[in-house]
């Protein structure tokens, strides 16, 4: 029997395990971070936090240092006294609070839908509309909403 769950690596209780509450509480902390996750920002340096900030999450950015070192692209969540890290799985999505947008983990990277420019002018409206629709489809495909054709 594995000692962690296959998708998110949550610790599982072992038969006759002493101090089961430690394993159980670790799993609950991970569930709390990953159930409808919200990230405060993308950061390479851990922010200075207090116990009152427990439950807040950050997405670890490039060139991470300090407690974030070695955890690029992972979800860092503050438990009130220490950092825990969750490894993203394909299809995972996070709410990015600063931009009020969803971020998706696709093809080993985090992607955010970008705004699509609306048609503004042009002598042939059909050409401009087709270009806008093509851009929209490409962005929806890159974030995993639509399959590659």
Buried (B, 14 or more C-beta within 10 A) or exposed (E): EEEEEEEBBBBBEEEEEEEEEEBBEBBEBBEBBBEEBEBBBBBBBBEEBEEEEBEBBBBBBEEBEEBBEEBEBBBBBBBEEEBBBBEBEEEBBBBBEEEEEEBBBBEEEBBBBEEBEEBEEEEEEEEBEEEBEEEBBEBEBBBBEEEEE
